[in-house]
Amino acid sequence: MPSALFVVSESGYWGEECIEPLTQLSDAGVDVTVATPSGSPPVIDERSVDPDDIGEEQAEHIMDIHENDERLNNPIPVAQADASDYDAVVFPGGHGTVWDINQDVHARTLLRDAVEGPGKALVICHAVGILGFTRDSDDGFLVEGRDVTGFPNAWEQDIVDDDDVLPDGTKLPYWVEDEVIAAGGNWDAELDSDTSVTVDGDLVTARGPGSSAAAAETLLDELSIEQ
């Protein structure tokens, strides 16, 4: 049975970006394990389940899985995970990843080992910022020279104020697009397209919530798994 590791934020993951791929992969017969930085259950960003934004039915669906899925309720610590044990490692996004997943040395190791090893990596939205900090085995940036998409500055500027402060009063320490470009990534968030998913070797990146389903489908294709 194919397997996937989901590396999910404890500081606030975006509901659709985790639940949609998790559901699609599970429905396709993929054995999913969830990991968080400390091994505590992941925390969902409440903005991502606002029924006024995504509809009451979708909000209830996401919250039902968030609250009741055994894998999300009993994650393993990221430090205990080994990319070689999985066919794919998935990094759902959300602003929370800026503080925990993207800055976690063990999460970066999982990403590096997935991309350099026999498996695949899917990185979504704000989690793409991890590419701005992840080194390859030769101590260069893993993303250097790779084509990637992710959460764009054009969208971020509509969320933060002039001091880079989020609506909840938290200071955003960096912008994903800036960090990935600085690390040598070839950035194109395809702002004129409804969805944006980019494949470069064993690395799959996705722009944001609206690309989550397409990202999961792309990963299944890359794994040669029938949908």
VOTORDO-521245 format. One record per atom (N, C-alpha, C): residue in three letters; chain; atom name; x negated, y negated, z negated. Coordinates in steps of 0.05 Angstrom, whole numbers, padded with zeros to 5 digits, always signed. Atoms other than C-alpha are relative to their C-alpha. Layout:
<pts>
 type mol atom      u      v      w
  ALA   A   CA      X      Y      Z
...
</pts>
This chain:
<pts>
 type mol atom      u      v      w
  MET   A    N -00017 +00024 +00000
  MET   A   CA +00000 +00000 +00000
  MET   A    C -00017 -00025 +00000
  PRO   A    N +00016 +00025 +00000
  PRO   A   CA -00028 -00069 +00018
  PRO   A    C +00006 -00016 -00026
  SER   A    N -00003 +00014 +00025
  SER   A   CA -00039 -00115 -00041
  SER   A    C -00009 -00029 +00003
  ALA   A    N +00007 +00028 -00001
  ALA   A   CA -00044 -00189 -00055
  ALA   A    C -00001 -00010 -00029
  LEU   A    N +00002 +00014 +00026
  LEU   A   CA -00066 -00231 -00115
  LEU   A    C +00009 -00029 +00004
  PHE   A    N -00009 +00028 +00000
  PHE   A   CA -00029 -00297 -00127
  PHE   A    C -00013 -00014 -00024
  VAL   A    N +00014 +00016 +00020
  VAL   A   CA -00071 -00348 -00165
  VAL   A    C +00017 -00025 -00004
  VAL   A    N -00021 +00020 +00004
  VAL   A   CA -00019 -00395 -00196
  VAL   A    C -00007 -00018 -00023
  SER   A    N +00007 +00021 +00019
  SER   A   CA -00025 -00459 -00235
  SER   A    C +00016 +00002 -00026
  GLU   A    N -00013 +00004 +00026
  GLU   A   CA -00009 -00467 -00309
  GLU   A    C +00006 -00029 -00006
  SER   A    N -00005 +00029 +00004
  SER   A   CA -00006 -00542 -00300
  SER   A    C +00023 -00010 +00017
  GLY   A    N -00022 +00008 -00017
  GLY   A   CA +00050 -00543 -00249
  GLY   A    C -00002 +00009 +00028
  TYR   A    N +00000 -00009 -00028
  TYR   A   CA +00059 -00502 -00186
  TYR   A    C +00026 -00009 +00013
  TRP   A    N -00024 +00008 -00015
  TRP   A   CA +00108 -00522 -00131
  TRP   A    C +00016 +00025 +00006
  GLY   A    N -00017 -00024 -00002
  GLY   A   CA +00166 -00473 -00132
  GLY   A    C -00001 +00015 +00026
  GLU   A    N -00002 -00013 -00026
  GLU   A   CA +00175 -00458 -00059
  GLU   A    C -00026 +00011 +00010
  GLU   A    N +00026 -00009 -00010
  GLU   A   CA +00101 -00452 -00045
  GLU   A    C -00010 +00025 -00013
  CYS   A    N +00007 -00025 +00013
  CYS   A   CA +00095 -00394 -00093
  CYS   A    C +00022 +00021 +00005
  ILE   A    N -00022 -00020 -00001
  ILE   A   CA +00164 -00361 -00092
  ILE   A    C +00005 +00010 +00029
  GLU   A    N -00005 -00009 -00028
  GLU   A   CA +00173 -00360 -00016
  GLU   A    C -00020 +00020 +00010
  PRO   A    N +00019 -00021 -00009
  PRO   A   CA +00107 -00324 +00000
  PRO   A    C +00002 +00025 -00018
  LEU   A    N -00002 -00024 +00017
  LEU   A   CA +00115 -00279 -00061
  LEU   A    C +00023 +00018 +00008
  THR   A    N -00023 -00016 -00008
  THR   A   CA +00184 -00258 -00039
  THR   A    C -00004 +00013 +00027
  GLN   A    N +00005 -00011 -00026
  GLN   A   CA +00164 -00249 +00034
  GLN   A    C -00019 +00023 +00000
  LEU   A    N +00020 -00022 +00002
  LEU   A   CA +00103 -00208 +00018
  LEU   A    C +00011 +00024 -00014
  SER   A    N -00012 -00022 +00015
  SER   A   CA +00141 -00166 -00032
  SER   A    C +00020 +00015 +00018
  ASP   A    N -00020 -00012 -00017
  ASP   A   CA +00197 -00153 +00018
  ASP   A    C -00014 +00016 +00023
  ALA   A    N +00014 -00015 -00021
  ALA   A   CA +00144 -00130 +00068
  ALA   A    C -00016 +00023 -00011
  GLY   A    N +00013 -00023 +00012
  GLY   A   CA +00118 -00078 +00019
  GLY   A    C -00028 -00006 -00012
  VAL   A    N +00026 +00007 +00011
  VAL   A   CA +00058 -00116 -00008
  VAL   A    C +00002 +00001 -00031
  ASP   A    N +00001 -00002 +00030
  ASP   A   CA +00040 -00100 -00081
  ASP   A    C -00013 -00026 -00010
  VAL   A    N +00009 +00027 +00008
  VAL   A   CA +00033 -00169 -00114
  VAL   A    C -00008 +00000 -00030
  THR   A    N +00009 +00005 +00027
  THR   A   CA -00007 -00185 -00177
  THR   A    C -00003 -00031 -00003
  VAL   A    N +00002 +00029 +00005
  VAL   A   CA -00005 -00255 -00208
  VAL   A    C -00022 -00005 -00021
  ALA   A    N +00021 +00009 +00018
  ALA   A   CA -00064 -00289 -00242
  ALA   A    C +00002 -00029 -00006
  THR   A    N +00002 +00029 +00008
  THR   A   CA -00069 -00355 -00280
  THR   A    C -00026 -00005 -00014
  PRO   A    N +00026 +00005 +00013
  PRO   A   CA -00129 -00390 -00310
  PRO   A    C -00004 +00014 -00027
  SER   A    N +00004 -00011 +00027
  SER   A   CA -00117 -00366 -00381
  SER   A    C +00014 +00027 -00003
  GLY   A    N -00017 -00024 +00003
  GLY   A   CA -00069 -00308 -00368
  GLY   A    C +00027 -00006 -00012
  SER   A    N -00026 +00008 +00009
  SER   A   CA -00010 -00347 -00394
  SER   A    C +00019 -00003 +00024
  PRO   A    N -00018 +00003 -00023
  PRO   A   CA +00053 -00351 -00351
  PRO   A    C -00003 -00027 +00013
  PRO   A    N +00003 +00026 -00014
  PRO   A   CA +00049 -00404 -00297
  PRO   A    C +00023 -00019 -00007
  VAL   A    N -00019 +00021 +00005
  VAL   A   CA +00086 -00469 -00305
  VAL   A    C +00010 -00012 +00027
  ILE   A    N -00011 +00011 -00025
  ILE   A   CA +00133 -00495 -00250
  ILE   A    C +00002 -00030 -00003
  ASP   A    N -00004 +00029 -00002
  ASP   A   CA +00134 -00568 -00229
  ASP   A    C +00030 -00005 +00002
  GLU   A    N -00028 +00004 +00000
  GLU   A   CA +00204 -00590 -00247
  GLU   A    C +00011 -00016 +00024
  ARG   A    N -00008 +00015 -00023
  ARG   A   CA +00206 -00637 -00188
  ARG   A    C +00006 +00019 +00023
  SER   A    N -00004 -00019 -00023
  SER   A   CA +00203 -00576 -00142
  SER   A    C +00026 +00016 -00002
  VAL   A    N -00025 -00014 +00003
  VAL   A   CA +00268 -00548 -00170
  VAL   A    C +00023 -00020 -00006
  ASP   A    N -00021 +00021 +00003
  ASP   A   CA +00309 -00613 -00170
  ASP   A    C +00022 +00006 +00020
  PRO   A    N -00021 -00007 -00018
  PRO   A   CA +00376 -00593 -00141
  PRO   A    C +00008 -00023 +00018
  ASP   A    N -00007 +00022 -00017
  ASP   A   CA +00386 -00663 -00114
  ASP   A    C -00019 -00002 +00024
  ASP   A    N +00020 +00001 -00022
  ASP   A   CA +00324 -00653 -00070
  ASP   A    C +00002 +00025 +00017
  ILE   A    N +00001 -00025 -00015
  ILE   A   CA +00328 -00579 -00050
  ILE   A    C +00026 +00015 +00001
  GLY   A    N -00026 -00013 +00001
  GLY   A   CA +00400 -00561 -00063
  GLY   A    C +00003 +00018 -00024
  GLU   A    N -00005 -00016 +00025
  GLU   A   CA +00431 -00525 -00122
  GLU   A    C -00006 +00029 +00004
  GLU   A    N +00004 -00028 -00005
  GLU   A   CA +00429 -00456 -00091
  GLU   A    C -00030 +00007 +00001
  GLN   A    N +00029 -00005 -00002
  GLN   A   CA +00355 -00460 -00074
  GLN   A    C -00014 -00004 -00027
  ALA   A    N +00012 +00005 +00027
  ALA   A   CA +00338 -00489 -00142
  ALA   A    C +00005 +00023 -00019
  GLU   A    N -00007 -00023 +00018
  GLU   A   CA +00374 -00433 -00178
  GLU   A    C -00015 +00025 +00009
  HIS   A    N +00015 -00023 -00010
  HIS   A   CA +00341 -00381 -00134
  HIS   A    C -00029 +00000 -00009
  ILE   A    N +00028 +00003 +00008
  ILE   A   CA +00271 -00407 -00148
  ILE   A    C -00003 +00004 -00030
  MET   A    N +00002 -00002 +00029
  MET   A   CA +00284 -00414 -00223
  MET   A    C +00006 +00028 -00010
  ASP   A    N -00006 -00028 +00008
  ASP   A   CA +00313 -00344 -00227
  ASP   A    C -00024 +00017 +00002
  ILE   A    N +00024 -00016 -00003
  ILE   A   CA +00250 -00313 -00199
  ILE   A    C -00022 -00010 -00019
  HIS   A    N +00020 +00011 +00018
  HIS   A   CA +00205 -00360 -00239
  HIS   A    C +00004 +00011 -00028
  GLU   A    N -00005 -00008 +00028
  GLU   A   CA +00239 -00340 -00304
  GLU   A    C +00001 +00031 -00004
  ASN   A    N -00005 -00028 +00004
  ASN   A   CA +00252 -00266 -00291
  ASN   A    C -00019 +00019 +00014
  ASP   A    N +00018 -00018 -00014
  ASP   A   CA +00199 -00238 -00245
  ASP   A    C -00022 +00009 -00019
  GLU   A    N +00019 -00011 +00020
  GLU   A   CA +00156 -00192 -00287
  GLU   A    C -00029 -00007 +00006
  ARG   A    N +00028 +00007 -00007
  ARG   A   CA +00093 -00208 -00248
  ARG   A    C -00007 -00028 -00008
  LEU   A    N +00005 +00027 +00008
  LEU   A   CA +00100 -00282 -00262
  LEU   A    C +00000 -00003 -00030
  ASN   A    N -00001 +00001 +00029
  ASN   A   CA +00116 -00269 -00335
  ASN   A    C -00024 +00013 -00013
  ASN   A    N +00023 -00015 +00012
  ASN   A   CA +00055 -00224 -00346
  ASN   A    C -00024 -00001 +00019
  PRO   A    N +00023 +00002 -00017
  PRO   A   CA -00003 -00251 -00306
  PRO   A    C -00025 +00009 -00013
  ILE   A    N +00026 -00006 +00011
  ILE   A   CA -00075 -00231 -00314
  ILE   A    C -00017 -00025 +00000
  PRO   A    N +00018 +00023 -00002
  PRO   A   CA -00131 -00281 -00329
  PRO   A    C -00015 +00000 +00026
  VAL   A    N +00015 +00002 -00025
  VAL   A   CA -00165 -00306 -00266
  VAL   A    C -00027 +00012 -00002
  ALA   A    N +00028 -00010 +00004
  ALA   A   CA -00233 -00287 -00295
  ALA   A    C -00001 +00031 +00002
  GLN   A    N +00000 -00030 -00001
  GLN   A   CA -00211 -00213 -00296
  GLN   A    C +00006 +00011 +00028
  ALA   A    N -00008 -00009 -00027
  ALA   A   CA -00191 -00211 -00223
  ALA   A    C -00025 +00002 +00018
  ASP   A    N +00022 -00004 -00019
  ASP   A   CA -00236 -00186 -00167
  ASP   A    C +00013 +00001 +00028
  ALA   A    N -00012 +00002 -00027
  ALA   A   CA -00220 -00205 -00095
  ALA   A    C -00002 +00026 +00016
  SER   A    N +00004 -00025 -00015
  SER   A   CA -00246 -00138 -00070
  SER   A    C +00022 +00020 -00006
  ASP   A    N -00021 -00018 +00007
  ASP   A   CA -00187 -00104 -00104
  ASP   A    C +00026 -00006 +00016
  TYR   A    N -00024 +00009 -00014
  TYR   A   CA -00137 -00140 -00058
  TYR   A    C -00005 -00005 +00030
  ASP   A    N +00002 +00006 -00029
  ASP   A   CA -00123 -00147 +00016
  ASP   A    C +00001 -00030 +00005
  ALA   A    N -00002 +00029 -00003
  ALA   A   CA -00107 -00221 +00006
  ALA   A    C +00002 -00013 -00027
  VAL   A    N -00003 +00017 +00024
  VAL   A   CA -00113 -00276 -00046
  VAL   A    C +00015 -00025 +00009
  VAL   A    N -00018 +00022 -00007
  VAL   A   CA -00059 -00329 -00045
  VAL   A    C -00001 -00022 -00021
  PHE   A    N +00002 +00022 +00018
  PHE   A   CA -00065 -00398 -00076
  PHE   A    C +00024 -00019 +00006
  PRO   A    N -00022 +00019 -00003
  PRO   A   CA +00003 -00433 -00081
  PRO   A    C -00008 -00028 -00010
  GLY   A    N +00007 +00027 +00007
  GLY   A   CA +00001 -00508 -00086
  GLY   A    C +00017 -00012 -00022
  GLY   A    N -00012 +00015 +00021
  GLY   A   CA +00030 -00562 -00130
  GLY   A    C -00021 -00018 -00012
  HIS   A    N +00020 +00019 +00012
  HIS   A   CA -00002 -00623 -00163
  HIS   A    C -00016 +00013 -00022
  GLY   A    N +00014 -00012 +00022
  GLY   A   CA -00020 -00579 -00222
  GLY   A    C -00026 +00013 +00008
  THR   A    N +00025 -00013 -00009
  THR   A   CA -00073 -00543 -00181
  THR   A    C -00024 -00019 +00000
  VAL   A    N +00022 +00019 +00000
  VAL   A   CA -00113 -00607 -00178
  VAL   A    C -00016 +00001 -00025
  TRP   A    N +00013 -00001 +00026
  TRP   A   CA -00129 -00599 -00251
  TRP   A    C -00010 +00027 -00008
  ASP   A    N +00009 -00025 +00011
  ASP   A   CA -00134 -00525 -00263
  ASP   A    C -00012 +00019 +00022
  ILE   A    N +00010 -00019 -00019
  ILE   A   CA -00140 -00478 -00203
  ILE   A    C -00023 -00010 +00016
  ASN   A    N +00021 +00011 -00017
  ASN   A   CA -00182 -00523 -00159
  ASN   A    C -00027 -00004 -00016
  GLN   A    N +00023 +00005 +00016
  GLN   A   CA -00230 -00535 -00217
  GLN   A    C -00010 +00025 -00015
  ASP   A    N +00007 -00025 +00014
  ASP   A   CA -00235 -00463 -00241
  ASP   A    C -00021 +00015 +00016
  VAL   A    N +00022 -00013 -00014
  VAL   A   CA -00301 -00430 -00224
  VAL   A    C +00007 +00029 +00008
  HIS   A    N -00008 -00027 -00007
  HIS   A   CA -00269 -00361 -00225
  HIS   A    C +00019 +00000 +00024
  ALA   A    N -00018 +00002 -00023
  ALA   A   CA -00214 -00383 -00177
  ALA   A    C -00016 -00005 +00026
  ARG   A    N +00017 +00005 -00024
  ARG   A   CA -00268 -00410 -00130
  ARG   A    C -00014 +00025 +00008
  THR   A    N +00014 -00025 -00007
  THR   A   CA -00305 -00344 -00134
  THR   A    C +00019 +00019 +00015
  LEU   A    N -00020 -00017 -00014
  LEU   A   CA -00241 -00307 -00115
  LEU   A    C +00004 -00009 +00029
  LEU   A    N -00003 +00010 -00027
  LEU   A   CA -00232 -00353 -00055
  LEU   A    C -00024 +00007 +00017
  ARG   A    N +00024 -00006 -00016
  ARG   A   CA -00304 -00345 -00032
  ARG   A    C -00001 +00029 +00007
  ASP   A    N +00002 -00029 -00005
  ASP   A   CA -00303 -00270 -00040
  ASP   A    C +00021 +00010 +00019
  ALA   A    N -00021 -00008 -00019
  ALA   A   CA -00237 -00264 -00003
  ALA   A    C -00007 -00007 +00029
  VAL   A    N +00007 +00009 -00027
  VAL   A   CA -00261 -00305 +00056
  VAL   A    C -00024 +00013 +00011
  GLU   A    N +00025 -00013 -00009
  GLU   A   CA -00330 -00274 +00059
  GLU   A    C +00002 +00030 +00001
  GLY   A    N -00003 -00029 +00001
  GLY   A   CA -00306 -00204 +00045
  GLY   A    C +00019 +00011 +00021
  PRO   A    N -00018 -00012 -00020
  PRO   A   CA -00258 -00157 +00082
  PRO   A    C +00028 -00010 -00001
  GLY   A    N -00028 +00009 +00003
  GLY   A   CA -00195 -00192 +00057
  GLY   A    C +00006 -00026 +00013
  LYS   A    N -00009 +00026 -00010
  LYS   A   CA -00157 -00255 +00073
  LYS   A    C +00006 -00019 -00023
  ALA   A    N -00008 +00019 +00020
  ALA   A   CA -00142 -00319 +00035
  ALA   A    C +00020 -00019 +00012
  LEU   A    N -00020 +00020 -00008
  LEU   A   CA -00080 -00363 +00040
  LEU   A    C +00000 -00022 -00021
  VAL   A    N +00001 +00022 +00018
  VAL   A   CA -00085 -00432 +00009
  VAL   A    C +00020 -00021 +00009
  ILE   A    N -00023 +00017 -00007
  ILE   A   CA -00025 -00479 +00007
  ILE   A    C -00001 -00027 -00013
  CYS   A    N -00006 +00027 +00010
  CYS   A   CA -00015 -00554 -00001
  CYS   A    C -00023 -00011 -00017
  HIS   A    N +00020 +00012 +00017
  HIS   A   CA -00052 -00585 -00060
  HIS   A    C -00022 +00020 -00008
  ALA   A    N +00020 -00020 +00006
  ALA   A   CA -00088 -00519 -00073
  ALA   A    C -00023 +00000 +00020
  VAL   A    N +00021 +00003 -00020
  VAL   A   CA -00126 -00533 -00009
  VAL   A    C -00023 -00017 -00010
  GLY   A    N +00022 +00016 +00012
  GLY   A   CA -00166 -00582 -00051
  GLY   A    C -00022 +00017 -00012
  ILE   A    N +00021 -00017 +00011
  ILE   A   CA -00204 -00522 -00079
  ILE   A    C -00023 +00003 +00020
  LEU   A    N +00020 -00002 -00021
  LEU   A   CA -00241 -00521 -00012
  LEU   A    C -00020 -00023 -00002
  GLY   A    N +00018 +00021 +00004
  GLY   A   CA -00272 -00587 -00032
  GLY   A    C -00021 +00005 -00021
  PHE   A    N +00018 -00006 +00022
  PHE   A   CA -00308 -00553 -00089
  PHE   A    C -00012 +00028 +00002
  THR   A    N +00008 -00028 -00001
  THR   A   CA -00320 -00481 -00067
  THR   A    C -00025 +00003 +00017
  ARG   A    N +00025 -00005 -00015
  ARG   A   CA -00390 -00460 -00046
  ARG   A    C +00000 +00028 +00011
  ASP   A    N +00002 -00026 -00012
  ASP   A   CA -00406 -00402 -00001
  ASP   A    C -00025 +00014 -00013
  SER   A    N +00022 -00015 +00012
  SER   A   CA -00459 -00349 -00016
  SER   A    C -00027 -00012 +00005
  ASP   A    N +00025 +00014 -00006
  ASP   A   CA -00513 -00393 +00015
  ASP   A    C -00001 -00028 -00013
  ASP   A    N -00002 +00025 +00015
  ASP   A   CA -00493 -00451 -00031
  ASP   A    C +00008 -00024 +00017
  GLY   A    N -00012 +00021 -00015
  GLY   A   CA -00462 -00491 +00025
  GLY   A    C +00030 -00001 -00006
  PHE   A    N -00029 +00001 +00004
  PHE   A   CA -00389 -00513 +00025
  PHE   A    C +00013 +00021 +00018
  LEU   A    N -00014 -00021 -00014
  LEU   A   CA -00344 -00456 +00045
  LEU   A    C +00016 -00011 +00024
  VAL   A    N -00018 +00011 -00020
  VAL   A   CA -00300 -00502 +00086
  VAL   A    C -00015 -00014 +00022
  GLU   A    N +00016 +00015 -00020
  GLU   A   CA -00357 -00534 +00126
  GLU   A    C +00004 +00012 +00028
  GLY   A    N -00003 -00009 -00028
  GLY   A   CA -00341 -00529 +00200
  GLY   A    C +00026 +00015 +00005
  ARG   A    N -00025 -00016 -00004
  ARG   A   CA -00274 -00494 +00188
  ARG   A    C +00024 -00019 +00006
  ASP   A    N -00025 +00014 -00005
  ASP   A   CA -00207 -00518 +00215
  ASP   A    C +00020 +00005 -00022
  VAL   A    N -00018 -00003 +00023
  VAL   A   CA -00158 -00531 +00158
  VAL   A    C +00023 -00020 +00001
  THR   A    N -00022 +00018 +00005
  THR   A   CA -00092 -00563 +00141
  THR   A    C +00005 -00001 -00030
  GLY   A    N -00006 +00002 +00029
  GLY   A   CA -00064 -00584 +00073
  GLY   A    C +00016 -00025 -00006
  PHE   A    N -00016 +00023 +00008
  PHE   A   CA -00029 -00638 +00034
  PHE   A    C -00014 -00026 +00009
  PRO   A    N +00014 +00023 -00012
  PRO   A   CA -00044 -00702 +00073
  PRO   A    C +00001 -00026 -00017
  ASN   A    N +00000 +00027 +00013
  ASN   A   CA -00062 -00772 +00047
  ASN   A    C +00025 -00015 +00007
  ALA   A    N -00024 +00015 -00009
  ALA   A   CA -00003 -00799 +00087
  ALA   A    C +00024 +00006 -00018
  TRP   A    N -00021 -00007 +00018
  TRP   A   CA +00043 -00761 +00040
  TRP   A    C -00006 -00008 -00029
  GLU   A    N +00008 +00006 +00028
  GLU   A   CA +00003 -00772 -00024
  GLU   A    C +00005 -00030 -00006
  GLN   A    N -00003 +00029 +00005
  GLN   A   CA +00006 -00848 -00016
  GLN   A    C +00029 -00008 -00005
  ASP   A    N -00028 +00005 +00006
  ASP   A   CA +00082 -00844 -00019
  ASP   A    C +00008 +00010 -00028
  ILE   A    N -00006 -00011 +00026
  ILE   A   CA +00078 -00810 -00087
  ILE   A    C -00013 -00015 -00023
  VAL   A    N +00015 +00014 +00021
  VAL   A   CA +00024 -00845 -00127
  VAL   A    C +00003 -00030 +00003
  ASP   A    N +00000 +00029 -00002
  ASP   A   CA +00021 -00919 -00143
  ASP   A    C -00027 -00010 +00008
  ASP   A    N +00025 +00012 -00009
  ASP   A   CA -00036 -00967 -00127
  ASP   A    C -00024 +00009 -00016
  ASP   A    N +00021 -00010 +00018
  ASP   A   CA -00076 -00938 -00185
  ASP   A    C -00003 +00030 +00001
  ASP   A    N +00001 -00029 -00002
  ASP   A   CA -00067 -00866 -00162
  ASP   A    C +00014 +00014 -00023
  VAL   A    N -00015 -00012 +00022
  VAL   A   CA -00018 -00853 -00219
  VAL   A    C +00026 +00012 +00011
  LEU   A    N -00024 -00014 -00008
  LEU   A   CA +00037 -00802 -00209
  LEU   A    C +00024 -00010 -00015
  PRO   A    N -00025 +00009 +00014
  PRO   A   CA +00110 -00814 -00228
  PRO   A    C +00001 +00007 -00029
  ASP   A    N -00001 -00007 +00028
  ASP   A   CA +00099 -00778 -00294
  ASP   A    C -00021 -00014 -00017
  GLY   A    N +00020 +00016 +00015
  GLY   A   CA +00043 -00826 -00313
  GLY   A    C -00028 +00012 +00000
  THR   A    N +00026 -00013 -00001
  THR   A   CA -00014 -00778 -00298
  THR   A    C -00017 -00011 +00023
  LYS   A    N +00019 +00010 -00021
  LYS   A   CA -00075 -00803 -00260
  LYS   A    C -00009 +00023 +00018
  LEU   A    N +00010 -00020 -00019
  LEU   A   CA -00090 -00764 -00197
  LEU   A    C -00030 -00003 +00003
  PRO   A    N +00029 +00004 +00000
  PRO   A   CA -00165 -00751 -00200
  PRO   A    C -00013 +00000 +00027
  TYR   A    N +00011 +00000 -00028
  TYR   A   CA -00175 -00740 -00125
  TYR   A    C +00023 +00007 +00019
  TRP   A    N -00019 -00006 -00021
  TRP   A   CA -00138 -00734 -00060
  TRP   A    C -00010 +00024 +00016
  VAL   A    N +00009 -00025 -00013
  VAL   A   CA -00140 -00666 -00026
  VAL   A    C -00014 -00005 +00027
  GLU   A    N +00011 +00005 -00026
  GLU   A   CA -00152 -00691 +00044
  GLU   A    C -00028 -00011 -00001
  ASP   A    N +00026 +00013 +00002
  ASP   A   CA -00210 -00735 +00023
  ASP   A    C -00022 +00020 -00008
  GLU   A    N +00020 -00019 +00010
  GLU   A   CA -00246 -00679 -00015
  GLU   A    C -00007 +00021 +00020
  VAL   A    N +00006 -00020 -00020
  VAL   A   CA -00239 -00628 +00040
  VAL   A    C -00016 -00011 +00023
  ILE   A    N +00015 +00012 -00021
  ILE   A   CA -00264 -00675 +00093
  ILE   A    C -00029 -00005 -00009
  ALA   A    N +00027 +00005 +00011
  ALA   A   CA -00323 -00695 +00048
  ALA   A    C -00017 +00025 -00001
  ALA   A    N +00015 -00025 +00001
  ALA   A   CA -00341 -00621 +00043
  ALA   A    C -00005 +00012 +00028
  GLY   A    N +00006 -00009 -00027
  GLY   A   CA -00343 -00614 +00119
  GLY   A    C +00022 +00013 +00014
  GLY   A    N -00022 -00013 -00013
  GLY   A   CA -00275 -00588 +00135
  GLY   A    C +00011 -00016 +00024
  ASN   A    N -00013 +00012 -00023
  ASN   A   CA -00242 -00602 +00203
  ASN   A    C +00030 -00003 -00006
  TRP   A    N -00027 +00004 +00011
  TRP   A   CA -00177 -00632 +00177
  TRP   A    C +00020 -00008 +00021
  ASP   A    N -00023 +00009 -00017
  ASP   A   CA -00112 -00635 +00217
  ASP   A    C +00025 +00011 -00013
  ALA   A    N -00025 -00008 +00013
  ALA   A   CA -00047 -00634 +00178
  ALA   A    C +00024 -00001 +00020
  GLU   A    N -00021 -00002 -00021
  GLU   A   CA -00007 -00638 +00244
  GLU   A    C +00026 -00014 -00009
  LEU   A    N -00022 +00015 +00011
  LEU   A   CA +00038 -00693 +00218
  LEU   A    C +00024 -00003 +00019
  ASP   A    N -00022 +00001 -00019
  ASP   A   CA +00080 -00692 +00282
  ASP   A    C +00015 +00026 +00002
  SER   A    N -00013 -00026 -00001
  SER   A   CA +00099 -00619 +00271
  SER   A    C +00016 +00006 -00025
  ASP   A    N -00017 -00007 +00023
  ASP   A   CA +00153 -00591 +00226
  ASP   A    C -00015 +00017 -00020
  THR   A    N +00017 -00016 +00018
  THR   A   CA +00104 -00540 +00198
  THR   A    C -00029 -00002 +00009
  SER   A    N +00028 +00000 -00007
  SER   A   CA +00029 -00535 +00196
  SER   A    C -00014 +00023 -00015
  VAL   A    N +00015 -00022 +00010
  VAL   A   CA -00009 -00470 +00186
  VAL   A    C -00024 +00004 +00018
  THR   A    N +00025 -00002 -00016
  THR   A   CA -00081 -00462 +00208
  THR   A    C -00015 +00025 -00008
  VAL   A    N +00016 -00024 +00004
  VAL   A   CA -00121 -00398 +00215
  VAL   A    C -00029 -00004 +00010
  ASP   A    N +00028 +00001 -00008
  ASP   A   CA -00197 -00400 +00216
  ASP   A    C -00015 +00024 -00012
  GLY   A    N +00011 -00024 +00010
  GLY   A   CA -00227 -00331 +00209
  GLY   A    C +00018 +00013 -00021
  ASP   A    N -00016 -00013 +00021
  ASP   A   CA -00203 -00300 +00144
  ASP   A    C +00013 -00021 -00019
  LEU   A    N -00012 +00022 +00016
  LEU   A   CA -00179 -00368 +00117
  LEU   A    C +00025 -00010 +00013
  VAL   A    N -00025 +00011 -00009
  VAL   A   CA -00107 -00388 +00125
  VAL   A    C +00008 -00023 -00018
  THR   A    N -00008 +00022 +00016
  THR   A   CA -00085 -00457 +00102
  THR   A    C +00027 -00010 +00010
  ALA   A    N -00026 +00010 -00007
  ALA   A   CA -00016 -00489 +00100
  ALA   A    C +00004 -00027 -00013
  ARG   A    N -00002 +00028 +00007
  ARG   A   CA +00006 -00561 +00094
  ARG   A    C +00016 -00006 -00026
  GLY   A    N -00017 +00006 +00023
  GLY   A   CA +00062 -00561 +00042
  GLY   A    C +00024 +00018 -00002
  PRO   A    N -00023 -00017 +00005
  PRO   A   CA +00129 -00534 +00019
  PRO   A    C +00014 +00010 +00025
  GLY   A    N -00014 -00007 -00025
  GLY   A   CA +00161 -00535 +00088
  GLY   A    C -00015 +00020 +00017
  SER   A    N +00016 -00019 -00016
  SER   A   CA +00105 -00492 +00115
  SER   A    C -00004 +00027 -00015
  SER   A    N +00004 -00023 +00017
  SER   A   CA +00109 -00439 +00060
  SER   A    C +00009 +00026 +00014
  ALA   A    N -00010 -00024 -00013
  ALA   A   CA +00151 -00389 +00099
  ALA   A    C -00017 +00007 +00024
  ALA   A    N +00017 -00005 -00023
  ALA   A   CA +00109 -00397 +00162
  ALA   A    C -00027 +00010 -00009
  ALA   A    N +00026 -00008 +00010
  ALA   A   CA +00046 -00389 +00120
  ALA   A    C +00001 +00030 -00008
  ALA   A    N -00003 -00028 +00008
  ALA   A   CA +00072 -00323 +00091
  ALA   A    C +00001 +00018 +00025
  GLU   A    N -00003 -00016 -00025
  GLU   A   CA +00091 -00298 +00161
  GLU   A    C -00027 +00002 +00013
  THR   A    N +00027 +00000 -00012
  THR   A   CA +00022 -00317 +00187
  THR   A    C -00018 +00019 -00015
  LEU   A    N +00017 -00018 +00016
  LEU   A   CA -00013 -00281 +00130
  LEU   A    C +00008 +00030 +00006
  LEU   A    N -00008 -00027 -00006
  LEU   A   CA +00028 -00218 +00143
  LEU   A    C -00009 +00008 +00027
  ASP   A    N +00011 -00006 -00026
  ASP   A   CA +00009 -00222 +00216
  ASP   A    C -00030 +00006 -00001
  GLU   A    N +00029 -00004 +00002
  GLU   A   CA -00064 -00229 +00198
  GLU   A    C -00007 +00026 -00014
  LEU   A    N +00004 -00025 +00014
  LEU   A   CA -00057 -00168 +00153
  LEU   A    C +00011 +00024 +00016
  SER   A    N -00012 -00020 -00017
  SER   A   CA -00023 -00130 +00210
  SER   A    C +00022 +00015 -00015
  ILE   A    N -00022 -00012 +00015
  ILE   A   CA +00038 -00118 +00166
  ILE   A    C +00026 -00007 +00014
  GLU   A    N -00026 +00005 -00013
  GLU   A   CA +00106 -00111 +00199
  GLU   A    C +00018 -00015 -00019
  GLN   A    N -00018 +00016 +00017
  GLN   A   CA +00158 -00161 +00175
  GLN   A    C +00029 +00008 +00005
</pts>
